[in-house]
Amino acid sequence: MSSTAWPELPWSAWSDTAETLHMWTQIVGKTRLALTPLQNHWWNVPLYVTARGLSTSAMSYGDDVLDIEFDFFAHELRMRLSSGKNETLALKPKSVADFYRDYLQCLDALGVSVKIWPMPVEIQNPIRFDLDTLHKSYDPEYAHRFWQVLSQTEKVYRAWAPSFMGKVSPIHFFWGSFDFAVTRFSGRLAPPRPGADSIQREAYSREVISAGFWPGNGGYGAAAFYCYAAPVPDGLSEKKISPAAATWDKTLGEYIFKYDDMWLQPSPDDALLEFIESAYSAAADAAKWDRKLLDRTTA
């Protein structure tokens, strides 16, 4: 594919929308957290890319089944029960507090009762959902572009998948950190992370190498793809990877391939695939993973 399949996504043009959408996805994500049993590495909490946006996937609710989907074509949040009831909430400029109130009213109309902790997670200076009148932007064009990037990224991740035989995560969107990731596992236990909370202890209980995308939130200020190993093996920062525009970020402790650099490549898809394979290989070798066991070889 050419860069036309990958829309421009400058953080400066949609940061207000992204920060509002981040809070909205946390509200929906916390619903999934409340309605699903714990899976290893918190795999029960993310959202998933669909043909139109992001979804919780099906969640059991008593004898019924509920799913909730952000539709970034019609710009609606759709809540559907298998019994036939449904509610729709327009995605438009409104405060997080108003979205949260309307969202709970929709759940109530469906007869769904869910206890949601109203405090955002994994961000600086969080504001309770019901008190947040600061974040209130929604640009439908950029919300749709964001979905386009996630959708195209997932296609590349799926093209990468057949080369690995070990345990691998679903391709999922973490609403806490507002990033999109897939994780490979060596099969070995990881040493405890100093100062880790209960969430990190579960997430990083095994050796992992993760590849992902995030749009520039958290102060980074630019959309980028990343690849990291946890724990970080000795010597990883000295290993060169490709394409040439990909670099090791000392502050983050991971490889970074900025979205704009990928977008300028003759084939963005091929460049992204090259980045995640090159970074994975560097990390797996540095960590002494058993690649003969884990990697699929071709005749």
N, C-alpha and C positions, 0 to 999 in steps of 0.2 A: 504494500500500500504506500501511497505517497503521503506527504504531510497534510494533504487536504482531508484525510481521515482523522487527523489529530488537530483539533481547533487550537487557536492561540488561547492561552490561559494566564495572562499576567496577573499576579496577585494584587497589584495596585488597582486594577480595574474592578475587582469583585470581592475584596477582602471583607467588606461589610456584609455582603450577602453570605459569604462563606462562614463568617463567625455566627451569624444568625442561624444558618442551616446546620451548623455544628450543634447548636443547642437543641434545635428541633430533632435532629437524629438521636441525640442523647435521650430525649423524652421517649421516643419510640423504642430505642434500644433498651431502655430500662424496663419497658413493658415486656420485651422478650426475656430479659434477665429474670423478671419476676415469674414468668409463666413456664420456664423451661428448667429441667434439672441440670445440675452442674455436669459439664463434660471436661475431659482433660484439656488443660491450657486455656480454659474459658471459651471453648469452641461453641458453647451454647448462646453466647451473647452477641456476636457480630450480625451485621446486615449483609445481604447478598445482591449482586447486580442482576437485574432482570432486563427484559427487552424494552422496558420503559423507564426504569429508575432503580430504586433500592427497596428491598423487601426484607421483612422479618423471616420469611418462609412460614410454613404452617406451624401453629402452636396449639396444643391441646388446651381446651378450656371446658372443664366438666365433660359432658358428652358431646361437646361441640368442638369445632376447629376454627381458629381465628388466624387471619393473616393481615398485615398492614403494609402498604406499599406507597412509597413516594413515586408519583408519576411525573417525570420531568418533561413530558410532552404536553399533557393536558394541564399540568401544574396543579395537581390535586393530591391529597393524601387520602388513600382509599382503605377502609377498614371493612373486612368481609368475614362473615361467619358461614360455615358450611350449611347451617340451617336455613340460609337464604337472606338473613338480615344484612344490611350494609349501611355505612355512613361515609360521607365524603366531606373533606375539609379543604377549602381552597388554599393553595399556596400563593400568597401575595404578601406585599409589605405589611407586616404587623409585628408587634412586640412579642418577645418570647412569653411574657406573662399572658398576653391575649391568646397566643397559640396554645399554651398549656391549659388555659381555662376552656377553650373551645374543644381541645383534644379530649379532656376528661368528660365534657358534656357528650361528645360522640360515643365514647366508651359506655357511658351511663345509658345512653339511648339504645345501645346494643345489649344492655344487660350484663356488661362485663365489668367486674370489680377488681381492680388491680392496685396494690399499694406501691407507689413509686416514691423513692427518696428524691425530694425536689432540689437537691444540690448537685450541680454539674461536677464532673470529675476530670482529672488529668489536664486542668487548665489553671493558669494563674488568675488570682482575684476572682473566684467564682461568685456568681450572683444566683440566688435561688430562682428557679424557674418562675414561680408565682410573683416574684418581685422584679424581674428583669424587664425594664422598659428601655434599656440602653440598646439592645440588639433588636433591630426592627426592619432590616433591609431584605429585599428579595428581588433580584434581577433574574427574570425567567430565562433570558438568553444565556447567562453565565451558569445558572443551575443546570441547564441542558448541556452546555459545553462540558461541565464537570462530569456529568453522566457519560458523555461521549468518551472522555479520557479514560474513565474507569472501564467502560465497555471494551475499548481498544486494548487497554492494558491487560484485561482478563484474557483476550484472545492470544496475546503473546505468552502469558503465563501458561496457558493450556498447551501451546506449542512447545514449551520448555518441559512440560510434565513428563513425557514419555522417556526422557533420559535418566530418570531416577527410579530406583526399585525399592527404596526404603520408605519409612513412614513419612507422610507428607500431609500438611494441613489442607482443609478446603481453602479456596481463594475467597477471602472475606474482607468486609469493610468494618474496621473497628471504630465505633462511634466515639469512644473515649478520646483517642488520639487523632481521630479524623483522618485515618490512613487506610490504605488498601494493600493487603499483604498475602503472601504465601510463604510457608515455612517448611524446611526440610530438617529431618532429625537424624542424628548419627546412630541412635539406639543406645547411647551411653548416658548415665546419670551426669548431671552437672553439679559442680560444687555450689554450696549455698552462696547467694549474692549478698555481699555486705550491705546491711541496712535495708534489705528488701522487705516490702510489706507483703501481706498475704496474697495479693493479686500477682505481684512479681514472682513470689516464690512458686506459685503454681504455674505461671506462664513460662518460667525459665528453669523448671525442674529437670529438664533434659538438655543436652547439647543441641543447639539449633543454628541454622543459617537461614536468615529471612531476607526475602526480596520484596520491595514494596514501593508505593507511590504516596506522596502526600503533597497537597497543593500549595504549601508555604506558610501554614499556620504555625503558631508557637514561637513567632519571632524570626523565623528563617527568611520569610519574605519572597520566596520564589518556589514555583513548583519544581519537584525533583523526584527522581527515582533513587532508591537506596538499596544497599545490601550490607548486612552486618552479620557477625558471628557472635554468639553468646554461649560460653564466655569467649572473650577476644583472645585468640591464640597469639603467642609471642611471635613477633616478626611480621605480622600481617600488614601493618602500616607501611612496610618497606616494599611490599610486592606491587609491581606495576600490573595494571589490567588494561583492557581495551573496551571501547574505543578510546582514543587518545584524550578526548574531552572529559572522560571519567576520572575522578580524583579521590584521594583519601582525605576526609575531613577530620582534622585532629580534634576539633571541639566535639563533634558528634561521635567520633570513634567508629566511623563506617565509611564505605564507599558511596560516592554521590555522582549521579549523572543528571545534570540539570535538564529539565523538560525542554527549555529553549534550545539547548545544545542537541538534544535528541531530535527535535522538530526540524532542525536544519540539515539533518543527514539525508543523503539520497534516498535511503529506505529507512524511515524511523523504526518500523517493525524489526528489521534485521539488526539495526543498531541497538535497540533495547534488548533483544534476545542475546546479542553478543555481550552486552554489559552484564546481564544477570548470570550468564554461563561463565564468563571470565571471572567475575567477582566470587561466584560460588566455588570455582575451581581453586582460586587463590586461598580462600578461607578453608576449604576442605583439606587441602594439602598442608596448610600451616597447622591445622588442628589434628592432623594425622588421622583423618577419617579413613575407614576401610573402603576405599573407592571401588576396589574389585568386587566387593559384596554389594555396595549401594548403587553404583552407576550401571546403567544398561549399556552394553557394548554392542556395536553392530558388526556383522560378519564382513 
